[in-house]
Amino acid sequence: MTSTALTGLPHDRELPEDEDLTVVPVRHYGRWAAALVSIIALAGLIGSLATNANLHWDIIGDYLFAGLIFDGLATTLWLTVAAMALGLGLGTVIAVMRLSSNPVLYGLSSLFVWAFRGTPLLVQIIFWGYAGALYKSVLIGIPFTDITFVQADTNTLLTPAVAALLALGLNEAAYASEIVRAGIQSVDTGQAEAAHSLGMRPGMTMRRIVLPQAMRVIIPPMGNETINMLKMTALVSVIAAHDLMSNIQDVYAQNYQVIPMLVVASLWYLALVSLLSIPQAWLERRYGRGTAHGGHSSPLRRMLTGFARQTTTTTEKEKGR
């Protein structure tokens, strides 16, 4: 064993070769007490809910896997996917327009973000759902003339599902544009300058150089927006879009079992959000490699690791005795 000099000791005393150091871990009694209190409180809450007769667990079991619920889930899922695709695609275009030096493009994109981000989503859903009260027909032609290329009845064209998709997608585009813009601006300008010096056009530079590097900043908030979109689809029940929440409301309007049906909806939303959290965490680790926060693990993994370390420390102490 090589002797080690410990600086900071009086007269820089060196340890004898036969002297050994015993590492004593710091004990956090307050943390364990808080954890114990939290577990007891959680167990009490679960026990209270499990034994509460007003929840009517039999009704929850009957409707949890009912066909009407699965029909609503299908509508909720396709609305989420379609609205996020529309929002992300349009949001990327708006973000590039907001970064443009053209004042017209910048002004139009800023107006779009101001309008759709500044009004509540519920108002936008109701507006699109009742757009037929504003315009009886949808006309596409040459402005200020009688020349019309396409004409359709508004109520026929804007079904509740289409109105819900437009409201969710356009609202998401306003928020996605700001996320994409922040991601683009996080990339050093020298990257684009180097690409331009190699003869790459601005469009190719954006696709091949800037956007791939911006994904590290875009992915985490965009994953949260996807989860939020899944839950925001519940708002389209005000225009009877036949999503999960709409079908739930139809059921409890007939059997008057509001709380049990809301529990059914909550369980399905929790299940879907949990499933979406898995690819979100994977993408964050995938694009966060090489950064200070890229190696962070999930709370469950950290908790299990903490228990494993505590067990290992206890075992080593017992062996030392």
C-alpha positions as CSV (number, residue, x, y, z in Angstrom):
1,M,0.0,0.0,0.0
2,T,1.4,3.4,-1.0
3,S,1.3,6.0,1.7
4,T,-0.8,9.0,0.9
5,A,-0.2,12.5,2.2
6,L,-3.4,14.3,3.2
7,T,-3.1,18.1,2.8
8,G,-5.0,20.0,5.3
9,L,-3.9,17.9,8.3
10,P,-1.7,19.5,10.9
11,H,2.0,19.6,9.7
12,D,1.0,17.6,6.6
13,R,1.1,14.4,8.7
14,E,1.5,11.3,6.6
15,L,-0.6,8.2,7.4
16,P,1.3,5.1,8.5
17,E,1.2,2.3,6.1
18,D,-0.8,0.0,8.5
19,E,-3.5,2.7,9.2
20,D,-6.7,2.2,7.3
21,L,-9.6,4.6,6.7
22,T,-13.2,3.6,7.4
23,V,-15.7,5.3,5.1
24,V,-18.9,6.0,7.0
25,P,-21.8,7.1,4.7
26,V,-23.8,10.1,5.8
27,R,-27.2,9.1,7.2
28,H,-30.2,11.1,6.0
29,Y,-32.8,10.2,8.6
30,G,-35.0,13.1,7.5
31,R,-35.2,11.7,4.0
32,W,-36.2,8.3,5.2
33,A,-38.8,9.8,7.6
34,A,-40.3,11.8,4.7
35,A,-40.3,8.8,2.5
36,L,-42.1,6.7,5.2
37,V,-44.7,9.4,5.7
38,S,-45.3,9.7,2.0
39,I,-45.8,5.9,1.6
40,I,-48.2,5.8,4.5
41,A,-50.2,8.7,3.1
42,L,-50.3,7.1,-0.4
43,A,-51.4,3.8,1.1
44,G,-54.1,5.5,3.0
45,L,-55.4,7.3,-0.1
46,I,-55.4,4.1,-2.2
47,G,-57.2,2.3,0.6
48,S,-59.8,5.0,0.9
49,L,-60.5,4.9,-2.8
50,A,-60.5,1.1,-3.0
51,T,-63.1,0.8,-0.2
52,N,-65.3,3.8,-1.3
53,A,-68.6,2.4,-2.4
54,N,-69.5,5.7,-4.2
55,L,-66.9,4.9,-6.9
56,H,-69.0,1.8,-8.1
57,W,-66.1,-0.3,-9.2
58,D,-68.5,-2.7,-10.9
59,I,-69.6,0.1,-13.3
60,I,-66.0,1.0,-13.9
61,G,-65.2,-2.6,-14.8
62,D,-68.2,-2.8,-17.1
63,Y,-67.3,0.2,-19.1
64,L,-63.5,0.1,-19.0
65,F,-63.2,-2.1,-22.0
66,A,-66.6,-1.3,-23.6
67,G,-66.8,-0.9,-27.4
68,L,-68.0,2.7,-27.1
69,I,-64.8,3.5,-25.1
70,F,-62.6,1.9,-27.8
71,D,-64.4,3.9,-30.5
72,G,-63.6,7.1,-28.6
73,L,-60.0,6.0,-28.0
74,A,-59.6,5.6,-31.8
75,T,-60.8,9.1,-32.5
76,T,-58.6,10.5,-29.7
77,L,-55.5,8.8,-31.0
78,W,-56.0,9.8,-34.7
79,L,-56.8,13.4,-33.6
80,T,-53.6,13.5,-31.6
81,V,-51.4,12.1,-34.4
82,A,-53.0,14.3,-37.1
83,A,-53.0,17.5,-35.1
84,M,-49.4,17.0,-34.1
85,A,-48.4,16.3,-37.7
86,L,-50.2,19.4,-38.9
87,G,-48.9,21.5,-36.0
88,L,-45.3,20.4,-36.4
89,G,-45.2,20.8,-40.2
90,L,-46.9,24.2,-40.2
91,G,-45.0,25.3,-37.1
92,T,-41.7,24.6,-38.8
93,V,-42.7,26.7,-41.8
94,I,-43.9,29.5,-39.5
95,A,-40.7,29.3,-37.5
96,V,-38.6,29.7,-40.7
97,M,-40.8,32.6,-41.7
98,R,-40.3,34.3,-38.4
99,L,-36.5,34.0,-38.8
100,S,-36.7,35.4,-42.4
101,S,-35.4,38.9,-43.2
102,N,-38.5,39.5,-45.4
103,P,-40.7,41.8,-43.4
104,V,-43.9,40.5,-45.0
105,L,-43.1,36.9,-44.1
106,Y,-42.1,37.9,-40.6
107,G,-45.2,40.0,-40.1
108,L,-47.6,37.3,-41.4
109,S,-46.0,34.6,-39.2
110,S,-46.0,36.9,-36.2
111,L,-49.7,37.7,-36.7
112,F,-50.5,34.0,-36.9
113,V,-48.7,33.2,-33.6
114,W,-50.3,36.2,-32.0
115,A,-53.8,35.2,-33.0
116,F,-53.7,31.5,-32.2
117,R,-51.6,31.6,-29.2
118,G,-53.4,34.6,-27.7
119,T,-56.9,33.0,-27.7
120,P,-58.1,30.0,-25.6
121,L,-58.1,26.7,-27.4
122,L,-61.7,26.1,-26.2
123,V,-62.8,29.3,-28.0
124,Q,-61.0,28.2,-31.2
125,I,-62.7,24.7,-31.1
126,I,-66.2,26.2,-30.7
127,F,-65.4,28.8,-33.4
128,W,-64.4,26.1,-36.0
129,G,-67.3,23.9,-34.9
130,Y,-69.8,26.7,-35.6
131,A,-68.1,28.3,-38.5
132,G,-71.2,27.7,-40.6
133,A,-72.9,30.5,-38.7
134,L,-70.3,32.9,-40.1
135,Y,-69.9,31.6,-43.6
136,K,-72.7,29.5,-45.2
137,S,-70.4,28.3,-48.0
138,V,-66.7,27.9,-48.6
139,L,-65.7,29.6,-51.9
140,I,-62.3,29.4,-53.6
141,G,-61.8,31.7,-56.5
142,I,-60.4,35.0,-57.6
143,P,-61.0,37.7,-54.9
144,F,-63.3,40.7,-55.8
145,T,-64.7,38.9,-58.8
146,D,-67.5,36.4,-59.4
147,I,-65.1,33.7,-60.6
148,T,-65.3,30.7,-58.4
149,F,-63.4,27.4,-58.7
150,V,-64.7,25.5,-55.7
151,Q,-67.8,25.9,-53.7
152,A,-69.0,23.7,-50.8
153,D,-71.4,24.0,-47.9
154,T,-69.6,24.9,-44.7
155,N,-71.5,22.5,-42.5
156,T,-70.9,19.6,-44.9
157,L,-67.2,20.4,-45.2
158,L,-66.5,21.2,-41.6
159,T,-67.7,18.1,-39.8
160,P,-67.0,18.0,-36.0
161,A,-63.9,15.8,-36.6
162,V,-62.5,18.2,-39.2
163,A,-63.3,21.2,-37.1
164,A,-61.5,19.6,-34.1
165,L,-58.5,18.8,-36.3
166,L,-58.2,22.4,-37.6
167,A,-58.6,23.9,-34.1
168,L,-56.0,21.5,-32.5
169,G,-53.6,21.6,-35.4
170,L,-53.6,25.4,-35.9
171,N,-53.3,26.1,-32.2
172,E,-50.4,23.6,-31.9
173,A,-48.7,25.2,-34.9
174,A,-48.5,28.5,-33.0
175,Y,-46.7,26.8,-30.1
176,A,-44.6,24.5,-32.2
177,S,-43.3,27.4,-34.2
178,E,-41.8,29.0,-31.1
179,I,-40.2,25.7,-30.0
180,V,-38.7,25.1,-33.5
181,R,-37.5,28.7,-33.6
182,A,-35.8,28.4,-30.3
183,G,-34.2,25.2,-31.4
184,I,-32.9,26.8,-34.7
185,Q,-31.5,29.8,-32.8
186,S,-29.7,27.5,-30.4
187,V,-27.5,26.3,-33.2
188,D,-24.3,28.3,-33.6
189,T,-24.4,30.6,-36.7
190,G,-21.0,29.4,-37.7
191,Q,-22.5,26.1,-38.7
192,A,-24.7,27.7,-41.3
193,E,-21.8,29.9,-42.5
194,A,-19.6,26.9,-42.9
195,A,-22.3,25.2,-45.0
196,H,-22.7,28.2,-47.2
197,S,-19.0,28.4,-47.7
198,L,-19.2,24.8,-49.1
199,G,-21.8,25.9,-51.6
200,M,-24.9,24.6,-49.8
201,R,-28.1,26.5,-50.5
202,P,-30.1,27.9,-47.5
203,G,-32.8,25.3,-47.8
204,M,-30.4,22.4,-47.8
205,T,-28.4,24.0,-45.0
206,M,-31.6,24.2,-42.9
207,R,-32.5,20.6,-43.6
208,R,-29.1,18.9,-43.4
209,I,-27.2,21.1,-40.9
210,V,-29.3,23.3,-38.7
211,L,-32.4,21.2,-38.0
212,P,-30.6,18.0,-37.0
213,Q,-28.6,19.9,-34.4
214,A,-31.7,21.8,-33.2
215,M,-33.5,18.5,-32.5
216,R,-31.7,18.3,-29.1
217,V,-33.5,21.4,-28.0
218,I,-36.8,20.7,-29.9
219,I,-37.5,17.1,-28.8
220,P,-38.1,17.5,-25.0
221,P,-40.7,20.3,-25.2
222,M,-42.3,18.8,-28.4
223,G,-42.7,15.5,-26.5
224,N,-44.5,17.4,-23.7
225,E,-46.7,19.1,-26.4
226,T,-47.6,15.7,-27.7
227,I,-48.7,14.5,-24.3
228,N,-50.5,17.7,-23.8
229,M,-52.3,17.4,-27.1
230,L,-53.5,13.9,-26.2
231,K,-55.2,15.4,-23.1
232,M,-56.4,18.5,-24.9
233,T,-58.5,16.4,-27.3
234,A,-60.9,16.1,-24.4
235,L,-62.0,19.7,-25.2
236,V,-63.5,18.7,-28.5
237,S,-66.3,17.1,-26.6
238,V,-68.0,20.5,-26.7
239,I,-68.7,20.0,-30.4
240,A,-69.5,16.3,-30.1
241,A,-66.5,15.0,-32.1
242,H,-67.0,11.5,-30.7
243,D,-63.7,11.3,-28.9
244,L,-63.1,9.4,-25.7
245,M,-64.5,12.3,-23.5
246,S,-67.5,12.8,-25.8
247,N,-68.5,9.1,-25.5
248,I,-67.9,9.2,-21.7
249,Q,-70.2,12.2,-21.4
250,D,-72.9,10.4,-23.5
251,V,-72.8,7.5,-21.1
252,Y,-73.0,9.4,-17.8
253,A,-75.8,11.6,-19.3
254,Q,-77.8,8.4,-19.5
255,N,-76.9,6.5,-16.3
256,Y,-75.9,9.5,-14.1
257,Q,-72.8,7.8,-12.9
258,V,-70.5,10.8,-13.4
259,I,-67.6,9.8,-11.1
260,P,-67.2,6.2,-12.2
261,M,-67.2,7.3,-15.9
262,L,-64.7,10.0,-15.2
263,V,-62.5,7.4,-13.5
264,V,-62.7,5.3,-16.7
265,A,-61.6,8.2,-18.8
266,S,-58.8,9.1,-16.4
267,L,-57.5,5.5,-16.4
268,W,-57.3,5.5,-20.2
269,Y,-55.7,8.9,-20.4
270,L,-53.1,7.8,-17.8
271,A,-52.4,4.7,-19.7
272,L,-51.9,6.5,-23.0
273,V,-49.7,9.2,-21.5
274,S,-47.6,6.5,-19.8
275,L,-47.1,4.8,-23.2
276,L,-46.2,8.1,-24.9
277,S,-43.6,8.9,-22.1
278,I,-41.5,5.9,-23.2
279,P,-40.6,7.1,-26.7
280,Q,-40.2,10.6,-25.4
281,A,-37.6,9.5,-22.8
282,W,-35.8,7.5,-25.5
283,L,-35.7,10.4,-27.9
284,E,-34.4,12.7,-25.2
285,R,-31.6,10.3,-24.4
286,R,-30.9,9.8,-28.1
287,Y,-30.6,13.4,-29.0
288,G,-29.1,14.4,-25.6
289,R,-26.0,12.3,-25.9
290,G,-22.8,14.2,-25.3
291,T,-24.5,16.9,-23.2
292,A,-24.4,17.5,-19.5
293,H,-28.0,16.3,-19.0
294,G,-28.0,13.6,-21.7
295,G,-27.3,10.7,-19.4
296,H,-30.1,11.4,-16.8
297,S,-32.2,8.3,-16.1
298,S,-35.9,8.0,-15.3
299,P,-37.1,8.6,-11.7
300,L,-38.0,4.9,-11.3
301,R,-34.5,3.9,-12.4
302,R,-32.9,6.4,-10.0
303,M,-35.1,5.1,-7.2
304,L,-34.1,1.5,-7.9
305,T,-30.5,2.5,-8.1
306,G,-30.7,4.2,-4.8
307,F,-32.1,1.1,-3.1
308,A,-29.4,-1.0,-4.7
309,R,-26.6,1.3,-3.4
310,Q,-28.1,1.3,0.0
311,T,-28.3,-2.5,0.1
312,T,-24.7,-2.7,-1.2
313,T,-23.4,-0.3,1.5
314,T,-25.3,-2.2,4.3
315,T,-23.8,-5.6,3.0
316,E,-20.3,-4.2,2.9
317,K,-20.6,-2.9,6.5
318,E,-21.8,-6.2,7.7
319,K,-18.9,-8.0,6.1
320,G,-16.5,-5.5,7.6
321,R,-17.7,-6.4,11.1
